[in-house]
Amino acid sequence: MSEHTVKRTGRTRWFISSLLSSMIILNYFDRVAVSVAAPAIQDAFHLTGTELGIVFSIYTYSYTIMQIPAGSLLDRFGVAWVTRVGMVIWSLLTMSMAFLQGKLLLYIVRFLIGIMSASAFPAASKATSLWFPPNERSLPNSLFDSAAKFSNVLGAPLVAFLITKFDWRTAFLSIGIINVLFTLLFWFYYEKPEKHRRISDDELKYIQENNLNANDEQTSKFLHTLKVLFTNRKVWGLMIGFTGYGYTFNLLLTWLPTFLKEKYGMDIMSSGLLTAVPWLIATFAGILVGGWLVDYLIKKGYNSQNVYRTIIVVGLCLGFVFLGSIFTDNVVVAMICISIGLAGISATAPIGWSISAEIAPAGSISLLSSIVNLANNLFGGIIATALTGYLLDKTGSFNLSFIVAGIVLLLGLIFYIYVLGDIKQIKIPKKQHIK
């Protein structure tokens, strides 16, 4: 199909991409709110640094535990219904944060929010693979992935303003109300291509003719598929490689406002506004490099594997620049280092989701995406956030925590280069297929 014809096929898939990106922004608003409000929450509940680390990480415990079940549910029941139910409940739980009293309730609600929001990224990955052929998939992948960064650009100043003008409880109540309104929009607009009421015949034909993932029917038993994936070298290369990005990403997502407060004495409003800067740069890096540039080079005829590997290597190497922030007392120099490092690793993240969709066995895109996200959140979410709080209590600074992140980044680079191997679809033995 010619490029001119493709442009006339319709725009519904791009509206879907915008919807998925908006969902990720709101999914991360809650995490951004906890990060920015951390000093206020710490004072309100009289939390130590270690206990604050638990508030950050307990969400990720449940979020991580639910990754494989969420992926299985998405592959079995589809993106639409699993996401609708999850969004309704997580919105109500977010609103309930405004009324909590006592540490125990705080821990319980954070745990439950993690469970109900676990399907967001695997859902976005699966939906993108259904709606977009491989040669234009990197851009929509970069849009929903970069939405996680952009949530800081929007959310950090918003939450900082609400806390300064009102209090941290008002901030969570406001975010919960926004989530409820968006849930209504998602409920009535999202469906997979063949069931969507607004898609044109030409666009549906284009998607089905150019997309091997257009049919998302499960073709093999869940437990056998899980075993094949966890014993496959490619999966481990992708899991640990993606974690190299995820550890630093989660550390900065959770602790950057507190880092600015502790090292440079900033108040909540100032740290919230300054936090938005590197995340805005990271958003554009993810979209322009990890998305648009990748699709552009592939359409120009460059080998997709070479494109992926080049951007991964360059991006992760740039990621090490963020370590410079612990060796300077100048906040401007520190933010430049963090911005460059975060931009570098952010350019690699959409490629991870593209690789996941390309190597996933038939009907198992959500499952593999969930496995990758599980590893990312196990090391990046749980260990990074909790260990950082512990090391902060023990050492009184973030220096050692940032160095640990640099080591994990190096490990991710090694796994991407030497373990992942060729990017080809993993096959499930036919004798194990469902009869």
Buried (B, 14 or more C-beta within 10 A) or exposed (E): EEEEEBEEBBBBBBBBBBBBBBBBBBBBBBBBBBBBBBBBBBEBBEBEBEBBBBBBBBBBBBBBBBBBEBBBBBBEEBBBEBBBBBBBBBBBBBBBBBEBEEBEBBBBBBBBBBBBBBBBBBBBBBBBBBBBBBEBBBBBBBBBBBBBBBBBBBBBBBBBBBBBEEBBBBBBBBBBEBBBEBBEEBBEBBBBBEEBEEBBEBBBEBBEEBBEBBEBEBBBEBEBBBEBBEEBEBBBBBBBBBBBBBBBBBBBBBBBBBBBBBBBEBEBBBBBBBBBBBBBBBBBBBBBBBBBBBBEBBEEEEEBBEBBBEBBBBBBBBBBBBBBBBEBEEBEEBBBBBBBBBBBBBBBBBBBBBBBBBBBBBBBBBBBBBBBBBBBBBBBBBBBBBBBBBBBBEEEBBBBBBEBBBEBBBBBBBBBBEBBEEBEBBEBEEEBEEE
